[in-house]
Amino acid sequence: MKTAWLGAACACMSLLGAALWLAHGHGAARRPQEPSGALPYALREVVFQAPGPSGPRLAGTLALPPGAGPHPAIVLVPGSGEVDRDGTLSGHRVYLVLADALARRGFAVLRSDKRGLGASGGDFATATTYDFAADIRAAVAFLRTRADEFAEIGAIDETMAPAVLELVATWAGAQARD
């Protein structure tokens, strides 16, 4: 099972790298990437609560593969900057494309707007790395409340997100790994 997760993570990072390469003008106009037509998976709009007395409500999209669960689940961790749940960058929606690729391969995928952006509450301008880590922890906790749907939960990150995931792992009492 660990080999499958490692392979999936490597494939996902390759997909992310390719999407970013395209987003920076390398053939972007010639290759529309957004999913079209009937999707082979379901999409659910979800809301979950960030921790703390003033933790905002966070909004996201959950892609659910077909068939009976439980399915492995992945939380997409947005990078630095004002990034929405789709990872909109230079006319591309990187996280949307990545979530589509993963859902087509049997993974449930949760991507959410950062606090203060899109449909999420809170204030992006005053949020800290600790706040963003708490938000990802809340996303994982949200998925854990649905144990009948999700077998295992992992995360995929990029840019500043490794620092966020290290905080999440530390808080969870787990050892962060490269």
N, C-alpha and C positions, 0 to 999 in steps of 0.2 A: 504494500500500500504506500509506503514511504517513497518508493521509486516512482510510482504513478504521480504522487504529489510533486516530486522534484521535477519530473518531466513536464507536468502541467505548468509549473511555475516558470521553467525555462522557456517553454513555448509562449507563455503569456508575456514574459519580458521581451521576447523576440517580436511578438506582435506589437507591443507598446513601442519598441524601438523603431519598427517599420512605420507605424502610424506617425510618430514624431518626425521621422525623416521626411515623410510625405507632407506633414503639416508645415514644414519649413520651406515649401515651394518646390520640392522635387517631384514634379508630375502631378501636383495637387489637382489641377483643373481637369486632367485627363482621367482620373480614377475616383469617381464617387464611391464613398465607402459606407455610407449609411445603409442599414438594413432596409430592404423594401419588400413589398408583398406580404403575404401571410407569414407570420413568424412561427417557428416550430416550438415556441415556448411561451409561457404566459408572463405578462408584466403586471405587477401590483404597485400602486402608489402606497407608500408606508410612511408613518410618522412614529418617532420614538423620542424619548426624553433624555437630554444630557443630564449628567448627575449634578447634584448640588441644589441648594434652595433657589438659586436663580438660573439654573441650567435651562437653556432654551429647548424648544421643540425642534427636532431636526427632521427634515423631509427627504425622502429618497425614493428610489425605484428598485424593486426587487424582481429580478428575472428568475423564473422558475421553469426548469426543464420539464418536459412531459414525462408521464409515468409516475408510478407510486414511489414515494420517498422511502426512506430518507435519502437525500442527495448531499454530496459534499457542497459546502457553501464557501464563498469567497467574499470578503469585504474589500472593495477597492478603496485604497487610502489616497486621497488627493494630495498632490504635491504642493509646493509653496505658491503663494499668490492667490489671487481671487479666482478660484476655480469652481465651476458649478459641477453638478453631478455627472454631466456629459463630458467633462474635460474639454470644453470648447477652447480651441487654440488655433488661431490663423485659419478660421473657416472649417476646421475639422472638429469632430467630437470624439476625441481619443478614447475616453472611458466608455462611451456608448458602443464604439466599435469593439473594444476589448470585451465588454460585457456580453455583446452579441456572440462573439467567437466562443467564449467560455460556456454560455448557456446552450449553444448548439452542440457542445461536447459533454453535456450532462451536469454542469455545475450550476448551482444557484448563485446568483451574483447580486450583492447589495451595493449600490452606489448612492451617495447622498450629497446634498448641497452642503457646503461648509456653513458654519454658523454665520448668520448675517447675510447670506447670499441665497439667491433663488427663493425657494419656498421655506427655507429654514429661518427660525428666529435667531435673535442674538445680534451681536455687533462684531463684525469682522475686524474692524479697525482696532478694537481694544482686546481682541482675543490673543492668547499666548499659545506657545507650543504645548503647554500643559493642558490648555482648554481643548486644542485639537486632538490631543491624545485621549482626553476624557471622552470626546465625541466618538472616537473610534471604539473605545472600550464600550460605550453605550450601544454602538451598532452591533458589536459582538454579543453583548448581553441580550439585545433584542432578538437576535437569531437563536440564542440559547433557550429562550422562552418557547421556542417552537421545535423542541427536540424530536418530535415525530416527523418533521419535515427535513431536518438537516442532520446528517451523520457526523460530519466533522466540519470545523470552521477554520478557515485560514485567511490570510490577508496578502494582498499584493500592493506594493508601494513603489514610489518613484520620487525623485528629487529629495526634498527635506523629509519625506515620509519615513525613512529609516529611523530618524531620531524620534519620531512620534511612536513608531512601533516598539522601539526599545523602551520607551516610557510605559507603554501599555503592557509589555511583557514583564517589566519590573514590578509594576503594580499588581499584576496577576500572580506574582511569585514564581514566574517562569524565568528561565535563563534565556536571554536574547542570543540568537545565533546569527552569524553572517549569512 
